[in-house]
Amino acid sequence: MAKVTIDGITIEVPDGTTILQAARMIGGDVVPPAMCYYSKLETSGGYCRTCIVKVTKGSEKDPRPMPKPVASCRTTVMDGMVVENTVSPDLLEARKGVVEFLLINHPLDCPICDQAGECHLQDLSYEHGLAKSRYEFKRREFEQIDIGEKIKLHMNRCILCYRCVKVADQLCDGRVHGVINRGDVAEISTYISNAVENDFSGNMIDVCPVGALTDRTFRFKSRVWFTKPMDAHRDCKKCSGKVALWMSGNEVLRVTGRKDRYGELESFICNDCRYEKKNTTDWNIEGPRNIERHSVISQNHYMSLRQLKIDVSKQKELAEKAHRDKQNTQ
């Protein structure tokens, strides 16, 4: 076991635990954001650098600080390590720089993007981004393509987190897609125009943190905050059968896997459950999902009047903070 202190909170964790995993054990605001790391996908993490933290003390044996911010998803804890995340102004400034780089080529099309309301980059840019872009050059552009009967690829929005590649490599048989080219022209694509038609390929949509991969059966049907998400399950021979139904009245608009507080799937689901079971009679409906209160997706989803009042007060605080930040940048 090793003891690590993150933002003044000390916790004891098993050897081999990363800083990000230790922070998630603590929970709350000390948890760094993560765009590419996915706990259920092997070798994920280390690509986006949004989870960087400042290590002010390496360990009890070697108390020297690490010379620069490190990716918390790839750095293992050492006994006696001291880490700063939210309490370090320098680190927060560095994270703002990372977010600015992620947004350099990302189009500002949130109003027409199906991922709006459940987009991790949207939340990240609101919390750590600048009010406006300093980038004055032409953004990279790609044509939208269908990489399967049910999946639309919009490469302009891709941040190359490699999550979908990990899904294709570790869950699907006969992988036919990956990253081609290098540098600024690198893109997610299929090999020789093959289609992605594996039984678990739909999970690529769920793990995508932005709107690069979207469900063609749900595109432009509704905003997620207008839908009614319900937990449901069925007996399935291929997967766990535990899903979230996104409904409008009694109509099932889409089916996704259930996600935890960090936006990760609790379990991967098969394409039969995702695409073929769109009737309420196909499912045993358990009840409304508990929606996290961190994004616009929480609008219209309240468990009580008290929760509504708390959300309104938080929105006022966030609006005032955003106004102060905007004035400071001008």
Short mmCIF file of the C-alpha atoms (twelve columns), coordinates in Angstrom:
data_MODEL
# 
_entry.id   MODEL 
# 
loop_
_atom_site.group_PDB 
_atom_site.id 
_atom_site.type_symbol 
_atom_site.label_atom_id 
_atom_site.label_alt_id 
_atom_site.label_comp_id 
_atom_site.label_asym_id 
_atom_site.label_seq_id 
_atom_site.Cartn_x 
_atom_site.Cartn_y 
_atom_site.Cartn_z 
_atom_site.pdbx_PDB_model_num 
ATOM 1   C CA . MET A 1   0.000   0.000   0.000   1 
ATOM 2   C CA . ALA A 2   1.079   3.585   -0.626  1 
ATOM 3   C CA . LYS A 3   -0.074  6.870   0.877   1 
ATOM 4   C CA . VAL A 4   -0.693  9.794   -1.447  1 
ATOM 5   C CA . THR A 5   -1.940  13.300  -0.696  1 
ATOM 6   C CA . ILE A 6   -4.052  15.036  -3.345  1 
ATOM 7   C CA . ASP A 7   -5.097  18.643  -2.718  1 
ATOM 8   C CA . GLY A 8   -4.501  18.168  0.992   1 
ATOM 9   C CA . ILE A 9   -6.489  14.915  1.249   1 
ATOM 10  C CA . THR A 10  -4.485  11.803  2.137   1 
ATOM 11  C CA . ILE A 11  -5.558  8.335   1.022   1 
ATOM 12  C CA . GLU A 12  -3.943  4.903   1.125   1 
ATOM 13  C CA . VAL A 13  -4.107  2.968   -2.145  1 
ATOM 14  C CA . PRO A 14  -2.726  -0.346  -3.463  1 
ATOM 15  C CA . ASP A 15  0.653   -0.327  -5.210  1 
ATOM 16  C CA . GLY A 16  0.302   0.267   -8.950  1 
ATOM 17  C CA . THR A 17  -2.624  2.673   -8.579  1 
ATOM 18  C CA . THR A 18  -2.394  5.737   -10.809 1 
ATOM 19  C CA . ILE A 19  -2.886  9.275   -9.516  1 
ATOM 20  C CA . LEU A 20  -6.153  9.564   -11.453 1 
ATOM 21  C CA . GLN A 21  -7.500  6.341   -9.948  1 
ATOM 22  C CA . ALA A 22  -6.504  7.528   -6.459  1 
ATOM 23  C CA . ALA A 23  -8.269  10.853  -7.066  1 
ATOM 24  C CA . ARG A 24  -11.415 9.021   -8.142  1 
ATOM 25  C CA . MET A 25  -11.290 7.030   -4.917  1 
ATOM 26  C CA . ILE A 26  -11.424 10.356  -3.063  1 
ATOM 27  C CA . GLY A 27  -14.037 11.817  -5.396  1 
ATOM 28  C CA . GLY A 28  -15.330 15.360  -5.658  1 
ATOM 29  C CA . ASP A 29  -13.478 18.307  -7.153  1 
ATOM 30  C CA . VAL A 30  -10.013 16.782  -6.710  1 
ATOM 31  C CA . VAL A 31  -10.628 14.408  -9.641  1 
ATOM 32  C CA . PRO A 32  -8.822  15.643  -12.787 1 
ATOM 33  C CA . PRO A 33  -10.816 15.673  -16.039 1 
ATOM 34  C CA . ALA A 34  -10.079 12.916  -18.548 1 
ATOM 35  C CA . MET A 35  -10.897 12.826  -22.255 1 
ATOM 36  C CA . CYS A 36  -8.949  9.787   -23.467 1 
ATOM 37  C CA . TYR A 37  -8.563  7.578   -20.371 1 
ATOM 38  C CA . TYR A 38  -11.134 4.790   -20.007 1 
ATOM 39  C CA . SER A 39  -10.819 2.407   -17.097 1 
ATOM 40  C CA . LYS A 40  -12.394 -0.528  -18.978 1 
ATOM 41  C CA . LEU A 41  -10.119 -0.189  -22.025 1 
ATOM 42  C CA . GLU A 42  -6.546  -1.442  -21.709 1 
ATOM 43  C CA . THR A 43  -3.671  0.917   -22.674 1 
ATOM 44  C CA . SER A 44  -6.022  3.902   -22.870 1 
ATOM 45  C CA . GLY A 45  -4.886  7.282   -21.578 1 
ATOM 46  C CA . GLY A 46  -1.901  9.546   -22.126 1 
ATOM 47  C CA . TYR A 47  -3.119  11.082  -25.379 1 
ATOM 48  C CA . CYS A 48  -5.110  14.213  -24.465 1 
ATOM 49  C CA . ARG A 49  -3.136  15.515  -21.431 1 
ATOM 50  C CA . THR A 50  -6.210  17.090  -19.809 1 
ATOM 51  C CA . CYS A 51  -5.656  15.042  -16.641 1 
ATOM 52  C CA . ILE A 52  -2.247  16.632  -15.932 1 
ATOM 53  C CA . VAL A 53  -1.416  17.301  -12.274 1 
ATOM 54  C CA . LYS A 54  1.467   18.896  -10.375 1 
ATOM 55  C CA . VAL A 55  3.573   16.561  -8.217  1 
ATOM 56  C CA . THR A 56  5.206   18.691  -5.518  1 
ATOM 57  C CA . LYS A 57  6.753   15.709  -3.726  1 
ATOM 58  C CA . GLY A 58  7.777   12.544  -5.535  1 
ATOM 59  C CA . SER A 59  7.869   10.169  -2.545  1 
ATOM 60  C CA . GLU A 60  9.238   9.747   0.958   1 
ATOM 61  C CA . LYS A 61  12.440  8.245   -0.454  1 
ATOM 62  C CA . ASP A 62  12.863  10.948  -3.077  1 
ATOM 63  C CA . PRO A 63  10.986  14.114  -2.008  1 
ATOM 64  C CA . ARG A 64  12.057  16.135  -5.039  1 
ATOM 65  C CA . PRO A 65  9.137   17.569  -7.055  1 
ATOM 66  C CA . MET A 66  8.595   16.416  -10.618 1 
ATOM 67  C CA . PRO A 67  9.904   19.106  -12.987 1 
ATOM 68  C CA . LYS A 68  6.741   19.473  -15.044 1 
ATOM 69  C CA . PRO A 69  3.048   18.487  -14.965 1 
ATOM 70  C CA . VAL A 70  2.447   14.764  -15.470 1 
ATOM 71  C CA . ALA A 71  -0.483  12.828  -16.912 1 
ATOM 72  C CA . SER A 72  -2.280  11.459  -13.844 1 
ATOM 73  C CA . CYS A 73  -3.794  8.568   -15.828 1 
ATOM 74  C CA . ARG A 74  -0.313  7.197   -16.620 1 
ATOM 75  C CA . THR A 75  1.646   8.108   -13.460 1 
ATOM 76  C CA . THR A 76  1.576   5.576   -10.639 1 
ATOM 77  C CA . VAL A 77  1.445   6.605   -7.014  1 
ATOM 78  C CA . MET A 78  4.580   6.460   -4.851  1 
ATOM 79  C CA . ASP A 79  4.439   6.240   -1.060  1 
ATOM 80  C CA . GLY A 80  4.474   9.765   0.370   1 
ATOM 81  C CA . MET A 81  3.663   11.484  -2.939  1 
ATOM 82  C CA . VAL A 82  2.012   14.915  -2.747  1 
ATOM 83  C CA . VAL A 83  -0.117  16.043  -5.694  1 
ATOM 84  C CA . GLU A 84  -1.776  19.366  -6.484  1 
ATOM 85  C CA . ASN A 85  -4.701  19.644  -8.854  1 
ATOM 86  C CA . THR A 86  -7.307  22.309  -8.096  1 
ATOM 87  C CA . VAL A 87  -5.141  24.170  -5.565  1 
ATOM 88  C CA . SER A 88  -2.342  24.990  -8.015  1 
ATOM 89  C CA . PRO A 89  -2.902  28.123  -10.166 1 
ATOM 90  C CA . ASP A 90  0.040   27.157  -12.407 1 
ATOM 91  C CA . LEU A 91  -1.481  23.744  -13.072 1 
ATOM 92  C CA . LEU A 92  -4.911  25.182  -13.873 1 
ATOM 93  C CA . GLU A 93  -3.265  27.609  -16.286 1 
ATOM 94  C CA . ALA A 94  -1.437  24.716  -17.974 1 
ATOM 95  C CA . ARG A 95  -4.711  22.797  -18.291 1 
ATOM 96  C CA . LYS A 96  -6.301  25.833  -19.937 1 
ATOM 97  C CA . GLY A 97  -3.503  25.674  -22.499 1 
ATOM 98  C CA . VAL A 98  -4.243  21.991  -23.172 1 
ATOM 99  C CA . VAL A 99  -7.934  22.754  -23.646 1 
ATOM 100 C CA . GLU A 100 -7.070  25.594  -26.017 1 
ATOM 101 C CA . PHE A 101 -5.025  23.204  -28.144 1 
ATOM 102 C CA . LEU A 102 -7.877  20.674  -28.194 1 
ATOM 103 C CA . LEU A 103 -10.211 23.401  -29.461 1 
ATOM 104 C CA . ILE A 104 -7.853  24.683  -32.171 1 
ATOM 105 C CA . ASN A 105 -9.379  22.486  -34.881 1 
ATOM 106 C CA . HIS A 106 -12.690 21.713  -33.202 1 
ATOM 107 C CA . PRO A 107 -15.632 23.421  -34.957 1 
ATOM 108 C CA . LEU A 108 -17.923 25.636  -32.889 1 
ATOM 109 C CA . ASP A 109 -21.058 23.757  -33.941 1 
ATOM 110 C CA . CYS A 110 -22.524 22.853  -30.548 1 
ATOM 111 C CA . PRO A 111 -25.983 24.193  -31.600 1 
ATOM 112 C CA . ILE A 112 -26.240 21.555  -34.365 1 
ATOM 113 C CA . CYS A 113 -24.217 18.754  -32.760 1 
ATOM 114 C CA . ASP A 114 -26.089 15.704  -31.443 1 
ATOM 115 C CA . GLN A 115 -23.527 15.346  -28.652 1 
ATOM 116 C CA . ALA A 116 -24.492 18.714  -27.118 1 
ATOM 117 C CA . GLY A 117 -25.544 18.287  -23.514 1 
ATOM 118 C CA . GLU A 118 -23.466 15.144  -22.991 1 
ATOM 119 C CA . CYS A 119 -20.198 16.289  -24.562 1 
ATOM 120 C CA . HIS A 120 -17.149 16.080  -22.297 1 
ATOM 121 C CA . LEU A 121 -15.273 18.649  -24.379 1 
ATOM 122 C CA . GLN A 122 -18.181 21.066  -24.044 1 
ATOM 123 C CA . ASP A 123 -18.032 20.746  -20.247 1 
ATOM 124 C CA . LEU A 124 -14.233 20.922  -20.219 1 
ATOM 125 C CA . SER A 125 -14.111 24.093  -22.323 1 
ATOM 126 C CA . TYR A 126 -16.720 25.739  -20.110 1 
ATOM 127 C CA . GLU A 127 -14.754 24.909  -16.950 1 
ATOM 128 C CA . HIS A 128 -11.193 25.480  -18.210 1 
ATOM 129 C CA . GLY A 129 -11.351 27.140  -21.614 1 
ATOM 130 C CA . LEU A 130 -11.025 30.738  -22.757 1 
ATOM 131 C CA . ALA A 131 -13.977 32.893  -23.727 1 
ATOM 132 C CA . LYS A 132 -12.659 33.164  -27.294 1 
ATOM 133 C CA . SER A 133 -10.102 31.496  -29.526 1 
ATOM 134 C CA . ARG A 134 -6.729  33.052  -30.335 1 
ATOM 135 C CA . TYR A 135 -6.276  30.778  -33.353 1 
ATOM 136 C CA . GLU A 136 -6.393  32.717  -36.625 1 
ATOM 137 C CA . PHE A 137 -5.556  30.035  -39.195 1 
ATOM 138 C CA . LYS A 138 -7.794  27.757  -41.206 1 
ATOM 139 C CA . ARG A 139 -9.052  24.754  -39.290 1 
ATOM 140 C CA . ARG A 140 -8.578  21.296  -40.720 1 
ATOM 141 C CA . GLU A 141 -11.633 19.959  -42.537 1 
ATOM 142 C CA . PHE A 142 -12.849 16.486  -43.476 1 
ATOM 143 C CA . GLU A 143 -15.904 15.152  -45.276 1 
ATOM 144 C CA . GLN A 144 -18.522 13.431  -43.140 1 
ATOM 145 C CA . ILE A 145 -18.669 9.716   -43.882 1 
ATOM 146 C CA . ASP A 146 -20.726 6.701   -42.847 1 
ATOM 147 C CA . ILE A 147 -18.439 4.007   -41.451 1 
ATOM 148 C CA . GLY A 148 -21.310 1.593   -41.139 1 
ATOM 149 C CA . GLU A 149 -25.046 1.379   -41.529 1 
ATOM 150 C CA . LYS A 150 -25.583 2.887   -38.085 1 
ATOM 151 C CA . ILE A 151 -22.513 5.098   -37.399 1 
ATOM 152 C CA . LYS A 152 -21.738 8.579   -38.749 1 
ATOM 153 C CA . LEU A 153 -18.136 9.826   -38.565 1 
ATOM 154 C CA . HIS A 154 -17.609 13.596  -38.376 1 
ATOM 155 C CA . MET A 155 -13.798 13.874  -38.288 1 
ATOM 156 C CA . ASN A 156 -13.851 17.662  -37.882 1 
ATOM 157 C CA . ARG A 157 -14.915 17.122  -34.273 1 
ATOM 158 C CA . CYS A 158 -12.467 14.331  -33.461 1 
ATOM 159 C CA . ILE A 159 -9.758  15.005  -30.841 1 
ATOM 160 C CA . LEU A 160 -7.914  11.706  -31.506 1 
ATOM 161 C CA . CYS A 161 -8.493  10.264  -28.051 1 
ATOM 162 C CA . TYR A 162 -8.175  6.724   -29.510 1 
ATOM 163 C CA . ARG A 163 -11.077 5.383   -27.427 1 
ATOM 164 C CA . CYS A 164 -12.967 4.058   -30.447 1 
ATOM 165 C CA . VAL A 165 -9.779  2.427   -31.709 1 
ATOM 166 C CA . LYS A 166 -9.376  0.641   -28.363 1 
ATOM 167 C CA . VAL A 167 -12.993 -0.567  -28.552 1 
ATOM 168 C CA . ALA A 168 -12.484 -1.865  -32.077 1 
ATOM 169 C CA . ASP A 169 -9.256  -3.582  -31.068 1 
ATOM 170 C CA . GLN A 170 -10.404 -5.107  -27.775 1 
ATOM 171 C CA . LEU A 171 -14.136 -5.786  -28.221 1 
ATOM 172 C CA . CYS A 172 -14.791 -6.309  -31.903 1 
ATOM 173 C CA . ASP A 173 -13.849 -9.185  -34.200 1 
ATOM 174 C CA . GLY A 174 -12.151 -8.310  -37.470 1 
ATOM 175 C CA . ARG A 175 -11.163 -4.726  -36.761 1 
ATOM 176 C CA . VAL A 176 -11.388 -2.603  -39.920 1 
ATOM 177 C CA . HIS A 177 -10.790 0.919   -38.662 1 
ATOM 178 C CA . GLY A 178 -8.076  2.921   -36.948 1 
ATOM 179 C CA . VAL A 179 -5.928  6.055   -37.271 1 
ATOM 180 C CA . ILE A 180 -4.320  6.780   -40.633 1 
ATOM 181 C CA . ASN A 181 -1.726  9.430   -41.515 1 
ATOM 182 C CA . ARG A 182 0.220   11.463  -38.969 1 
ATOM 183 C CA . GLY A 183 0.372   14.872  -37.349 1 
ATOM 184 C CA . ASP A 184 -2.195  17.480  -38.358 1 
ATOM 185 C CA . VAL A 185 -3.687  15.242  -41.066 1 
ATOM 186 C CA . ALA A 186 -4.162  12.183  -38.820 1 
ATOM 187 C CA . GLU A 187 -7.728  10.907  -38.909 1 
ATOM 188 C CA . ILE A 188 -9.985  8.054   -37.852 1 
ATOM 189 C CA . SER A 189 -10.945 6.038   -40.913 1 
ATOM 190 C CA . THR A 190 -11.763 2.581   -42.207 1 
ATOM 191 C CA . TYR A 191 -9.349  0.544   -44.263 1 
ATOM 192 C CA . ILE A 192 -10.171 0.607   -47.995 1 
ATOM 193 C CA . SER A 193 -13.700 1.895   -47.364 1 
ATOM 194 C CA . ASN A 194 -14.726 -1.091  -45.267 1 
ATOM 195 C CA . ALA A 195 -17.812 -0.757  -43.078 1 
ATOM 196 C CA . VAL A 196 -17.793 -1.235  -39.318 1 
ATOM 197 C CA . GLU A 197 -20.361 -4.001  -38.748 1 
ATOM 198 C CA . ASN A 198 -19.197 -5.832  -35.625 1 
ATOM 199 C CA . ASP A 199 -21.592 -6.948  -32.883 1 
ATOM 200 C CA . PHE A 200 -20.157 -4.462  -30.375 1 
ATOM 201 C CA . SER A 201 -19.218 -1.634  -32.748 1 
ATOM 202 C CA . GLY A 202 -21.957 0.623   -31.365 1 
ATOM 203 C CA . ASN A 203 -19.906 1.029   -28.202 1 
ATOM 204 C CA . MET A 204 -17.583 3.256   -30.225 1 
ATOM 205 C CA . ILE A 205 -20.390 5.840   -30.140 1 
ATOM 206 C CA . ASP A 206 -20.785 5.597   -26.367 1 
ATOM 207 C CA . VAL A 207 -17.074 5.954   -25.580 1 
ATOM 208 C CA . CYS A 208 -16.545 8.925   -27.932 1 
ATOM 209 C CA . PRO A 209 -16.256 12.012  -25.662 1 
ATOM 210 C CA . VAL A 210 -17.233 14.425  -28.455 1 
ATOM 211 C CA . GLY A 211 -19.623 14.392  -31.430 1 
ATOM 212 C CA . ALA A 212 -17.239 12.686  -33.860 1 
ATOM 213 C CA . LEU A 213 -19.117 9.358   -33.801 1 
ATOM 214 C CA . THR A 214 -22.899 9.556   -33.617 1 
ATOM 215 C CA . ASP A 215 -25.821 7.159   -33.897 1 
ATOM 216 C CA . ARG A 216 -27.427 7.544   -37.328 1 
ATOM 217 C CA . THR A 217 -30.719 6.167   -35.992 1 
ATOM 218 C CA . PHE A 218 -30.932 9.029   -33.463 1 
ATOM 219 C CA . ARG A 219 -29.380 11.969  -35.357 1 
ATOM 220 C CA . PHE A 220 -31.449 15.174  -35.189 1 
ATOM 221 C CA . LYS A 221 -34.435 13.431  -33.567 1 
ATOM 222 C CA . SER A 222 -34.265 15.261  -30.244 1 
ATOM 223 C CA . ARG A 223 -32.032 17.083  -27.795 1 
ATOM 224 C CA . VAL A 224 -31.040 14.825  -24.927 1 
ATOM 225 C CA . TRP A 225 -32.425 17.225  -22.312 1 
ATOM 226 C CA . PHE A 226 -35.873 16.887  -23.913 1 
ATOM 227 C CA . THR A 227 -35.810 13.099  -23.659 1 
ATOM 228 C CA . LYS A 228 -36.797 10.924  -20.715 1 
ATOM 229 C CA . PRO A 229 -33.920 8.562   -19.793 1 
ATOM 230 C CA . MET A 230 -34.949 5.295   -18.162 1 
ATOM 231 C CA . ASP A 231 -32.978 2.345   -16.801 1 
ATOM 232 C CA . ALA A 232 -34.027 -0.929  -18.377 1 
ATOM 233 C CA . HIS A 233 -32.812 -4.493  -18.846 1 
ATOM 234 C CA . ARG A 234 -33.546 -7.653  -20.791 1 
ATOM 235 C CA . ASP A 235 -32.178 -11.164 -21.040 1 
ATOM 236 C CA . CYS A 236 -29.476 -11.048 -23.710 1 
ATOM 237 C CA . LYS A 237 -27.125 -13.868 -24.666 1 
ATOM 238 C CA . LYS A 238 -24.467 -11.487 -26.009 1 
ATOM 239 C CA . CYS A 239 -24.199 -8.803  -23.311 1 
ATOM 240 C CA . SER A 240 -25.448 -7.823  -19.862 1 
ATOM 241 C CA . GLY A 241 -28.661 -6.398  -21.305 1 
ATOM 242 C CA . LYS A 242 -28.520 -3.432  -18.885 1 
ATOM 243 C CA . VAL A 243 -29.147 -0.218  -20.820 1 
ATOM 244 C CA . ALA A 244 -30.482 3.325   -20.719 1 
ATOM 245 C CA . LEU A 245 -33.553 4.045   -22.843 1 
ATOM 246 C CA . TRP A 246 -33.887 7.626   -24.085 1 
ATOM 247 C CA . MET A 247 -37.611 8.089   -24.584 1 
ATOM 248 C CA . SER A 248 -40.086 10.656  -25.851 1 
ATOM 249 C CA . GLY A 249 -43.457 9.719   -24.428 1 
ATOM 250 C CA . ASN A 250 -43.688 5.979   -25.001 1 
ATOM 251 C CA . GLU A 251 -41.333 6.035   -28.015 1 
ATOM 252 C CA . VAL A 252 -37.753 4.780   -27.588 1 
ATOM 253 C CA . LEU A 253 -35.560 7.229   -29.514 1 
ATOM 254 C CA . ARG A 254 -32.244 5.503   -28.771 1 
ATOM 255 C CA . VAL A 255 -30.621 2.873   -26.580 1 
ATOM 256 C CA . THR A 256 -27.211 3.353   -24.940 1 
ATOM 257 C CA . GLY A 257 -25.129 1.712   -22.276 1 
ATOM 258 C CA . ARG A 258 -25.421 2.996   -18.727 1 
ATOM 259 C CA . LYS A 259 -22.697 5.485   -17.799 1 
ATOM 260 C CA . ASP A 260 -21.193 6.270   -14.416 1 
ATOM 261 C CA . ARG A 261 -20.333 9.688   -12.942 1 
ATOM 262 C CA . TYR A 262 -17.182 9.884   -15.066 1 
ATOM 263 C CA . GLY A 263 -19.015 9.188   -18.322 1 
ATOM 264 C CA . GLU A 264 -17.726 5.620   -18.617 1 
ATOM 265 C CA . LEU A 265 -19.933 2.666   -19.505 1 
ATOM 266 C CA . GLU A 266 -20.822 0.386   -16.626 1 
ATOM 267 C CA . SER A 267 -20.898 -2.458  -19.163 1 
ATOM 268 C CA . PHE A 268 -20.630 -2.723  -22.943 1 
ATOM 269 C CA . ILE A 269 -23.798 -3.661  -24.835 1 
ATOM 270 C CA . CYS A 270 -24.306 -5.463  -28.133 1 
ATOM 271 C CA . ASN A 271 -25.746 -3.995  -31.324 1 
ATOM 272 C CA . ASP A 272 -28.920 -6.084  -31.043 1 
ATOM 273 C CA . CYS A 273 -29.832 -4.329  -27.794 1 
ATOM 274 C CA . ARG A 274 -28.734 -0.952  -29.151 1 
ATOM 275 C CA . TYR A 275 -30.414 -0.924  -32.558 1 
ATOM 276 C CA . GLU A 276 -32.957 -3.739  -32.824 1 
ATOM 277 C CA . LYS A 277 -34.876 -3.355  -29.550 1 
ATOM 278 C CA . LYS A 278 -36.656 -0.020  -29.880 1 
ATOM 279 C CA . ASN A 279 -40.011 -0.991  -28.363 1 
ATOM 280 C CA . THR A 280 -40.899 -0.631  -24.686 1 
ATOM 281 C CA . THR A 281 -42.243 -4.203  -24.786 1 
ATOM 282 C CA . ASP A 282 -38.698 -5.440  -25.462 1 
ATOM 283 C CA . TRP A 283 -37.511 -4.210  -22.062 1 
ATOM 284 C CA . ASN A 284 -38.143 -4.494  -18.364 1 
ATOM 285 C CA . ILE A 285 -38.155 -0.807  -17.409 1 
ATOM 286 C CA . GLU A 286 -36.728 -0.178  -13.933 1 
ATOM 287 C CA . GLY A 287 -37.397 3.554   -13.579 1 
ATOM 288 C CA . PRO A 288 -35.934 7.015   -14.334 1 
ATOM 289 C CA . ARG A 289 -32.152 7.388   -14.442 1 
ATOM 290 C CA . ASN A 290 -30.393 9.577   -11.911 1 
ATOM 291 C CA . ILE A 291 -28.926 12.357  -14.062 1 
ATOM 292 C CA . GLU A 292 -25.666 14.049  -13.045 1 
ATOM 293 C CA . ARG A 293 -26.077 17.781  -12.430 1 
ATOM 294 C CA . HIS A 294 -22.922 18.940  -14.249 1 
ATOM 295 C CA . SER A 295 -24.320 19.801  -17.668 1 
ATOM 296 C CA . VAL A 296 -27.320 21.108  -19.588 1 
ATOM 297 C CA . ILE A 297 -28.471 17.484  -19.908 1 
ATOM 298 C CA . SER A 298 -29.784 17.823  -16.353 1 
ATOM 299 C CA . GLN A 299 -32.408 20.367  -17.450 1 
ATOM 300 C CA . ASN A 300 -35.973 19.028  -17.145 1 
ATOM 301 C CA . HIS A 301 -34.685 16.055  -15.101 1 
ATOM 302 C CA . TYR A 302 -35.376 16.764  -11.441 1 
ATOM 303 C CA . MET A 303 -36.072 14.268  -8.695  1 
ATOM 304 C CA . SER A 304 -37.526 16.932  -6.362  1 
ATOM 305 C CA . LEU A 305 -38.333 20.659  -6.138  1 
ATOM 306 C CA . ARG A 306 -35.424 21.109  -3.711  1 
ATOM 307 C CA . GLN A 307 -33.001 19.839  -6.370  1 
ATOM 308 C CA . LEU A 308 -34.412 22.391  -8.829  1 
ATOM 309 C CA . LYS A 309 -33.768 25.251  -6.358  1 
ATOM 310 C CA . ILE A 310 -30.203 24.039  -5.752  1 
ATOM 311 C CA . ASP A 311 -29.529 23.866  -9.507  1 
ATOM 312 C CA . VAL A 312 -30.846 27.408  -10.069 1 
ATOM 313 C CA . SER A 313 -28.533 28.802  -7.367  1 
ATOM 314 C CA . LYS A 314 -25.537 26.918  -8.815  1 
ATOM 315 C CA . GLN A 315 -26.292 28.220  -12.308 1 
ATOM 316 C CA . LYS A 316 -26.280 31.781  -10.961 1 
ATOM 317 C CA . GLU A 317 -22.895 31.198  -9.329  1 
ATOM 318 C CA . LEU A 318 -21.453 29.718  -12.538 1 
ATOM 319 C CA . ALA A 319 -22.836 32.590  -14.626 1 
ATOM 320 C CA . GLU A 320 -21.244 35.144  -12.288 1 
ATOM 321 C CA . LYS A 321 -17.917 33.265  -12.389 1 
ATOM 322 C CA . ALA A 322 -17.987 33.100  -16.203 1 
ATOM 323 C CA . HIS A 323 -18.695 36.846  -16.348 1 
ATOM 324 C CA . ARG A 324 -15.726 37.563  -14.036 1 
ATOM 325 C CA . ASP A 325 -13.430 35.319  -16.076 1 
ATOM 326 C CA . LYS A 326 -14.498 37.047  -19.295 1 
ATOM 327 C CA . GLN A 327 -13.722 40.446  -17.833 1 
ATOM 328 C CA . ASN A 328 -10.293 39.236  -16.662 1 
ATOM 329 C CA . THR A 329 -9.385  37.997  -20.154 1 
ATOM 330 C CA . GLN A 330 -10.351 41.265  -21.843 1 
# 
